[in-house]
Amino acid sequence: MTATYRNPVLNADWSDPDVIRVGDDFYLTVSTFTKVPGLPILHSRDLVNWTIIGHAVTSGYADVRPGCGVWAPSLRHHDGRFWIFYGDPDVGICQVNAADPRGPWTAPHVVKPGLGLIDPCPLWDEDGQAYVVHGWAKSRAGVNNRLTLHRMAPDASAVLDEGTLVIDADLLPGYRTLEGPKLYKRDGAYWIFAPAGGVEQGWQSVFRAESIFGPYEDRIVLEQGGTDVNGPHQGGWVNTPSGEHWFMHFQDRGPYGRVVHLQPMAWEDGWPVMGDKGEPVLEGPVPVQGGAPGEPATSDDFAGPALGLQWSWQAEPDPSWWELRDGTLRLACVEGPEDLTERPAVLGQRLPGDPCTVTTSLTLAGDGRAGLVVLGFTYAFAGLERTGDKTVLVCGDMEPVPVEDGTTVTVGARIGDGALVTFLADTGEGLREIGAPFQATQGRWVGAVLGLFAAGSGTGQAIFDTFTVQRGSIQ
């Protein structure tokens, strides 16, 4: 029996994906902004079942700066090494590389410094020449909707020229916000796959030229049409060992972030045709049959020796913030911004795109505040707060409920359709709903996150025991 898949194949905020194949293995990475660790590396054998195997950036951003940091990356394999190029709009075009995708990766290296340089993609040509194409962020550079190509040193140490404007989409009727270019070569022609029109209503275009410097002709190859998949664009083209072609792209789903879809792709009359005659498909046969089931980790029993690869901090963590001990996660109630959206010491993971119930056990030792948070532009949490000799269960505007000091309380959240959150707690009489429902919201170009936090003057400690994500809901 032929195994089938249903979109999205990654139903959470795996933003701005790029994908490659090396042998029988597929690898994917995504943007992570100022989260640490960043640039997760996902692995698959069939383009449908994915697991996280590591991160390419493990340090870097000391402060929470929404919408800054690591923007859309490109992943490539060249000369026996894996390469990721990404734009930091406040720094320039950066690259990291590794012999093994699990790491270690090199420290970020700036290939071209400058403001507003985003979405870079390299290409090493057969004649030994190397190139990098990139877009522009209007917020920093004052321009966008255009793509610039540079000659690049083959070792990716620097660009070698001032750059050539190869596509000015201001001259193309109906185009706006052309960005996210991916550069390829096929049958002697050069191809730039690039989205336009914005993340919520846009489309995927491809550009073709006989010379890498153009002139390029364009064609729209994927758009919403009569489907429910808004803004299908920005991703990567990849083929299977048997020679079939596929395109992975994102769809913006608000508080769920940018979920990843898989589209069949064929070549007709010298141009790619994606999905079903240029519209996204809902389901289809798994590209490589016989692969083992898998999905990115969500639950964590904190058995160590390290945090699960699904976790990241909102910015560079201090080792004193946390400890894994005896199957528990211990977070120090450290000082920091009162507003959790500005606080580096929030440990988070992506909000699942399907309804689910999340639970964890929490004990608060000493003074402070700690709990389970759902965080985007806005946030709400369920947790414990202790001042002096009084501990209370808190959740939004709910009247605080006294809890005996040292009591372990289960706190949780039921995530319903549309990312409506109902918080839960069990203080000894069973799991019950607490507080008012909360509508999860997206962040700046990211979906909401499920987070754990502990805040205070540094004297208290929050002890979390087993973080569980269960698909569907529990009563």
C-alpha positions in Angstrom: 0.0 0.0 0.0 1.3 3.5 -0.9 1.8 5.7 2.1 0.4 9.2 1.8 0.9 12.5 3.6 -1.3 15.4 4.4 -0.2 19.0 4.5 1.2 20.7 6.5 4.0 18.2 7.0 5.5 20.4 9.7 2.5 21.8 11.5 4.2 24.4 13.7 6.3 27.6 13.2 9.2 26.3 11.0 9.6 29.6 9.4 11.3 30.4 6.0 12.4 26.8 5.3 15.1 25.6 3.0 15.8 22.0 2.2 18.5 19.9 0.5 19.3 16.3 -0.2 22.7 14.6 0.4 22.6 11.0 -0.7 19.5 9.5 0.8 19.1 12.1 3.5 17.2 15.3 3.5 18.0 18.3 5.7 16.1 21.4 6.5 16.7 24.6 8.4 14.6 27.7 9.3 14.9 31.2 10.6 15.1 31.8 14.4 15.6 35.6 14.9 17.3 36.1 18.3 16.4 32.8 19.8 19.3 30.7 21.2 20.1 28.1 20.1 19.2 29.0 16.5 19.1 27.6 13.0 17.8 24.1 13.9 18.8 21.3 11.6 16.0 18.8 10.8 16.6 15.4 9.2 14.3 13.2 7.1 14.5 10.2 4.8 11.2 10.9 3.0 10.4 14.7 3.2 7.4 14.0 5.4 8.8 12.6 8.7 11.2 15.0 10.3 13.3 15.0 13.5 15.6 17.7 15.0 19.2 16.7 15.1 21.0 19.9 16.2 21.5 23.6 15.8 23.9 25.6 13.7 24.0 28.7 15.9 24.4 28.0 19.6 25.1 31.6 21.0 25.0 35.2 19.9 22.1 37.4 20.9 22.1 38.9 24.4 18.8 40.8 24.2 15.3 39.9 23.0 14.8 42.0 19.8 11.6 40.8 18.1 12.1 40.5 14.3 15.9 40.9 14.5 18.7 38.4 14.3 18.7 35.3 12.0 16.4 35.9 9.0 15.6 33.4 6.2 18.5 31.0 5.7 19.7 29.0 2.7 21.1 25.5 3.3 23.6 24.0 0.8 26.2 21.1 0.6 29.4 21.9 -1.2 32.9 20.4 -1.2 32.1 18.0 1.5 30.6 20.6 3.9 27.2 21.9 4.9 26.7 25.6 4.5 24.0 27.9 5.9 23.8 31.5 4.7 21.5 33.9 6.5 20.9 37.6 6.7 21.0 39.6 9.9 19.5 42.8 8.7 21.5 44.8 11.3 24.8 43.1 10.5 24.9 41.7 7.0 25.2 38.4 5.1 26.6 35.7 7.4 27.5 32.0 6.9 28.2 29.0 9.1 29.5 25.6 7.9 30.2 22.1 9.2 31.4 18.7 8.0 28.5 17.0 9.9 25.0 18.6 10.0 24.8 17.6 13.7 27.8 19.9 14.3 30.0 21.3 15.4 29.4 24.4 13.2 31.8 27.2 12.7 31.1 30.6 14.4 29.1 33.0 12.2 31.3 34.7 9.6 30.2 38.0 7.9 30.5 37.5 4.1 29.2 41.0 3.3 28.6 43.6 6.1 25.7 46.1 5.7 22.3 47.1 6.8 19.2 45.5 5.3 21.0 42.6 3.5 18.6 39.6 3.9 17.7 36.2 2.5 21.1 35.3 0.9 21.7 32.1 -1.1 25.0 30.9 -2.5 25.8 29.0 -5.7 29.1 27.3 -6.6 29.2 26.9 -10.4 30.9 24.1 -12.3 33.7 26.5 -13.5 34.8 27.1 -9.9 33.1 30.5 -9.6 31.0 31.3 -6.6 28.1 33.7 -6.2 25.6 34.9 -3.6 22.2 36.5 -4.2 20.3 38.4 -1.6 17.2 40.6 -1.0 16.8 43.9 0.8 14.9 44.9 3.9 13.3 48.3 3.4 13.3 49.0 7.2 17.1 49.2 7.1 18.1 49.8 3.5 15.3 52.0 2.3 14.6 49.7 -0.6 13.1 46.3 -1.2 11.5 44.3 -4.0 14.8 43.7 -5.8 17.5 41.1 -5.8 21.3 41.7 -6.0 23.9 39.2 -7.1 27.6 39.2 -6.0 30.6 37.2 -7.1 31.9 35.5 -4.0 35.2 34.0 -2.9 34.9 30.2 -3.4 35.6 29.7 0.4 32.7 32.0 1.2 35.0 34.4 3.0 33.8 37.6 1.3 32.0 39.0 -1.7 34.3 40.1 -4.6 32.4 43.0 -6.1 29.8 45.8 -5.4 27.0 43.6 -6.7 24.7 43.6 -9.7 21.0 44.3 -9.6 19.7 41.2 -11.4 15.9 41.6 -10.7 14.2 44.9 -10.1 10.6 43.8 -9.3 9.5 47.4 -9.3 9.6 47.0 -13.1 7.4 43.9 -13.0 3.6 44.5 -13.1 1.9 43.6 -9.9 5.1 42.6 -8.0 5.7 43.8 -4.5 8.0 42.6 -1.7 10.1 40.2 -3.8 12.4 38.4 -1.3 13.7 35.0 -0.2 15.7 34.1 -3.3 17.0 30.6 -3.8 19.6 30.2 -6.5 20.0 27.0 -8.6 21.4 25.8 -11.9 19.7 23.2 -14.1 20.5 22.1 -17.6 22.8 25.1 -18.2 20.2 27.7 -17.1 20.2 29.7 -13.9 17.1 29.8 -11.8 16.1 32.0 -8.9 13.1 30.8 -7.0 11.6 33.8 -5.0 8.4 34.7 -3.3 6.6 38.0 -3.6 3.4 39.7 -2.5 3.9 39.3 1.3 3.6 36.3 3.6 -0.2 36.3 4.0 -1.3 36.9 0.4 1.7 36.2 -1.7 2.8 33.7 -4.3 5.9 31.8 -5.5 7.7 33.0 -8.7 10.6 31.5 -10.5 13.1 33.4 -12.7 15.2 31.9 -15.6 18.2 33.2 -17.4 21.0 31.8 -19.6 23.6 34.0 -17.8 23.7 34.2 -14.0 23.6 38.0 -14.4 20.4 37.9 -16.5 18.3 39.1 -18.1 15.7 37.0 -16.2 12.2 36.1 -17.3 9.6 35.3 -14.7 6.6 33.1 -14.1 4.3 32.6 -11.1 4.3 28.9 -10.3 2.4 28.6 -7.1 -0.5 30.7 -5.6 -3.5 30.1 -3.5 -6.1 30.0 -6.2 -9.2 28.2 -5.0 -7.5 26.5 -2.0 -7.4 27.4 1.7 -3.7 27.8 1.6 -3.0 31.5 1.8 0.4 32.9 0.7 2.0 29.7 -0.4 5.6 30.7 -1.0 9.2 30.9 0.3 10.9 27.6 0.5 13.2 25.2 -1.4 13.3 22.9 -4.4 14.7 19.4 -3.8 14.7 16.1 -5.7 14.5 12.5 -4.5 17.1 9.8 -5.2 14.7 8.5 -7.9 14.7 11.9 -9.6 11.3 13.2 -8.6 11.0 16.9 -7.8 9.4 18.6 -4.8 9.0 22.0 -3.3 8.7 22.8 0.4 7.2 26.2 1.4 5.5 27.9 4.3 2.0 29.1 4.9 1.4 31.9 7.5 -1.2 30.7 10.1 -1.1 33.6 12.6 -0.5 32.4 16.1 0.6 29.0 14.8 3.4 30.7 12.8 4.7 29.6 9.4 3.8 26.0 8.9 5.5 23.9 6.2 3.8 22.3 3.2 5.2 19.8 0.6 4.3 20.2 -3.1 5.0 17.9 -6.0 6.8 19.6 -8.8 7.3 18.7 -12.4 9.1 20.4 -15.4 6.9 21.3 -18.4 8.2 23.3 -21.4 11.3 24.3 -19.5 9.4 25.7 -16.4 8.5 24.1 -13.0 4.9 23.4 -12.3 4.1 23.1 -8.6 1.2 21.4 -6.8 -1.9 20.8 -8.8 -1.4 23.0 -11.9 0.0 25.8 -9.7 -2.3 25.5 -6.7 -1.3 23.8 -3.4 -2.3 20.2 -2.8 -3.8 19.0 0.4 -2.3 15.5 0.3 -0.4 13.0 -1.8 1.9 10.0 -1.9 5.0 10.2 0.4 7.9 11.0 -1.9 10.1 8.2 -0.6 8.2 5.1 0.5 9.2 3.0 3.5 10.5 5.8 5.7 10.1 5.5 9.5 7.6 7.7 11.2 8.9 10.7 13.1 8.2 14.3 14.1 10.1 17.0 15.9 10.2 16.4 19.7 7.8 18.3 22.0 7.5 16.5 25.3 10.5 16.3 27.6 11.1 14.3 30.7 14.2 16.3 31.6 16.2 13.2 32.1 19.1 14.9 30.4 22.0 15.1 29.9 20.8 18.2 28.0 17.5 19.9 27.2 15.6 18.5 24.3 16.5 20.0 21.0 13.0 21.5 20.7 13.8 24.1 23.3 15.3 27.6 22.9 15.7 30.7 25.0 14.4 34.1 23.9 18.0 35.3 23.8 21.5 34.2 25.0 21.1 32.1 28.2 23.3 32.4 31.3 24.3 28.9 32.6 23.1 30.0 36.1 19.5 30.2 34.9 18.9 26.5 34.7 19.9 23.0 35.7 18.8 19.5 34.9 18.9 17.3 38.1 17.2 14.0 39.0 14.8 14.1 36.1 13.7 17.7 36.7 14.3 21.1 35.2 15.3 23.7 37.8 14.9 27.3 36.8 16.3 30.1 39.0 13.9 32.9 39.7 16.2 35.4 38.1 15.8 39.2 37.8 14.8 40.6 34.4 12.1 42.5 32.6 8.6 42.1 34.1 7.2 41.8 30.6 7.9 38.2 29.5 8.0 39.2 25.9 11.2 41.2 26.7 12.7 38.6 29.0 15.6 36.4 27.7 15.1 33.8 30.4 12.0 32.2 29.0 12.6 28.7 27.7 10.2 28.0 24.8 9.2 25.7 22.0 6.8 26.1 19.0 3.1 26.0 19.6 1.7 22.9 17.9 -0.6 23.6 14.9 -3.1 20.9 16.0 -5.2 21.0 19.2 -3.3 19.7 22.1 -3.0 19.7 25.9 0.2 20.6 27.6 1.0 19.8 31.2 3.9 20.0 33.6 4.4 19.7 37.3 5.7 22.7 39.2 7.2 23.2 42.7 8.3 26.6 43.8 11.0 26.8 46.4 11.7 30.2 47.9 10.3 33.6 46.7 9.5 34.2 43.1 7.0 33.6 40.3 7.1 30.7 37.8 4.8 28.9 35.4 3.7 27.8 32.0 3.2 30.6 29.5 1.8 31.0 26.0 3.6 33.9 24.5 3.4 36.0 21.3 2.8 39.7 21.1 0.6 39.1 24.1 0.9 36.4 26.8 -0.8 34.6 29.6 0.4 32.0 32.1 -0.6 29.7 34.8 1.8 29.2 37.7 2.8 29.8 41.3 3.8 32.9 43.1 5.5 33.1 46.6 6.2 36.1 48.7 7.3 35.6 52.3 5.4 32.6 53.7 2.5 32.7 51.3 2.3 30.7 48.0 -0.6 31.1 45.6 -1.8 29.7 42.3 -2.1 32.5 39.8 -3.6 32.8 36.3 -4.5 36.1 34.6 -7.2 38.0 36.5 -8.2 35.0 38.5 -8.4 35.5 42.3 -5.2 33.9 43.6 -5.7 30.5 45.2 -3.6 29.7 48.3 -1.4 26.7 48.1 0.6 25.1 50.9 4.3 25.9 50.6 6.3 23.3 48.8 3.2 21.7 47.2 3.7 20.3 43.7 1.1 21.7 41.4 0.3 20.5 37.9 -0.2 23.4 35.5 -1.3 23.1 31.9 -3.0 24.5 28.9 -5.5 23.2 26.5 -4.9 24.6 23.0 -8.1 24.6 21.0 -9.1 25.5 17.5 -7.9 28.9 16.4 -5.2 28.7 19.2 -7.7 29.6 21.9 -6.0 28.7 25.2 -7.7 27.3 28.4 -5.4 27.1 31.3 -5.5 24.1 33.7 -4.3 23.3 37.2 -4.4 20.4 39.7 -3.6 21.3 43.3 -4.7 17.9 44.6 -8.4 17.6 43.5 -7.8 16.8 39.8 -7.1 18.9 36.7 -9.5 21.8 36.3 -9.9 24.9 34.2 -8.7 28.1 35.7 -8.7 31.7 34.7 -10.3 33.2 31.6 -9.7 31.8 28.0 -6.8 33.4 26.3 -6.5 34.0 22.6 -2.9 33.2 21.6 -1.3 35.7 19.3 1.6 35.6 16.9 4.9 37.4 17.6 7.0 39.5 15.2 7.1 37.1 12.1 6.9 34.1 14.4 4.1 32.1 15.9 3.3 31.9 19.6 5.5 29.7 21.9 4.9 27.4 24.8 7.3 28.6 27.5 8.5 27.9 31.0 9.8 30.7 33.1 10.9 31.7 36.6 11.3 35.3 37.8 12.2 37.0 41.0 15.1 38.4 42.9 17.3 35.3 42.5 16.5 33.7 45.8 13.8 31.2 44.6 13.9 28.2 42.3 11.2 26.6 40.2 11.3 22.8 39.7 9.5 21.4 36.7 9.0 17.7 36.4 8.1 16.2 32.9 6.7 18.5 30.2 4.0 16.6 28.2 2.3 17.6 25.0 -0.6 15.4 24.1 -2.3 15.7 20.8 -6.1 16.3 21.1 -7.5 17.4 24.4 -8.1 15.8 27.8 -11.1 16.3 30.0 
